[in-house]
Amino acid sequence: MNALSRRLRLALTLTAALLLAGGSLGYVLHARHREQPPGQRADASFRIEEPGLYFRDPAGGRVARQPDAGPPRVTGGPSCDRFHTAGDHALCLRKLPGLPARTEALVLDRGLREVRRVTVPGIPNRARVSASGRILSWTTFTTGDSYNTAAFSTRTAILDLRTGYLIKSIEQIPLTLAGARHHDSDVNYWGVSFAADDNRFYATVSTRGATHLVEGDLRAWSAKALRENAECPSLSPDGARVAFKKKVSDDPRAPWRLYVLDLATMRERPLAEPHSVDDQAAWLDDATLAYALPGQDGRVSDIWSVPADGTGAPRLLVPGGSSPAHVGQ
């Protein structure tokens, strides 16, 4: 074969490869568009830039905003089953159709443009973004759909957007419980909340029939239990307190109450909300918490707030809403 023939064959091979690659790329983009119908994407005018309370609206499950000055709410966000936002990013969890149950974790920027997408097993349960927006965590139910039963299992992931590294499950983190290294096949983690340094975090661990509040260290890759009977922690903006739900009854209709724990003294204080709160509360500021409670029809949740020092009384913030996250000035 002469040099001209070799060059011609090489050119034809490269052209065919490019055409095949182009066809594959076109398929991937088409598939992505098919998975993201217009009703699930945010409207072009809806962005996470204005101050206010962002939350999941029950009408279509789309993210909405209620300005700090009060109603009316502004709609047009993406469709999510669980939502949270802080810093430069937002996290949207969606249950995918079909069996087995799968969840799509969408990482979005402040313009609600997709940054990364991860598909994980299970049903959407908890979503958290660190104050900087650089570290994210989500929890799914992989078996069962309620903490108030022995037949449940969770999977909790942590994504570091600084490096792109994804920890698919934090169950293998070395855990210290009662001063000793703890090993057990029944360990479950859920409800992560990050400190301002993007390293320290708090979470719930369940093992041997008990739940514990744990403090974790990402760089050291370690976790230690701080106290028993604490679920779904939420660290205050000043990093001094943790809000959590505490089991106070075996009655499945009203097992939990909201508490706040002072990390310096390890003293807890019950909050003025008398109802059972099955939610990971969100801090609106250093003095106020927001959380979802079932509405009067028992299906659609409402968002309430309560002072974090145990005084005052609950106040209805948003009729019809869940997954609250406050964005300040």
KAVENDA-V757639 format. One line per field, one symbol per residue. phi: phi as a letter, one per 20 degrees, with the letter a starting at -180 (. if undefined). psi: psi as a letter, one per 20 degrees, with the letter a starting at -180 (. if undefined). A space follows every 50 residues. Layout:
BEGIN
phi=???
psi=???
END
This chain:
BEGIN
phi=.ffffffffffffffffffffffffffffffffffdfgfeefffeecece fqeeaeeffmmefccdgffogefddpffebecbbbaleccccdcfefncf fccdedecefemefdbccdcfodgccbbcfgfneccbbcceebmbbfebf ecbccddcddffdnfdefbefefgddclncfdcafefcdamfceefelcf bcbecdalncdcedddcffelbbcfdaembclfbffgemeccebddfdbe ffebedceccdeffdmedcfeffeefddbefdefafdcdcadcgffemde edddcbfednembfcfecfmablfbedef
psi=prhggghgggghggggghggggggghgghggghhimqhiiqqqhioqmhq qaoqrppinjjqprpoqhiarrqprjarpqhqqqqqcjrqpopppqqrqr pqpooppqahjkqpgqpppqqappgqpqprhijipqqqpqpiprkqikqi lqqrppqppoihijppohpjhjpppppkjqpppqijppqrlqpqrijkgq rqrppppkjqqqpqpqoggimrqqphrrmpqmqopqhijhqpqrpppiqj oihmhqqprppohgikpqpqrioiqpomqoqpphaiiqqqrqqpahiigp qqprqqqijiabqqppgopnrrlqpppa.
END
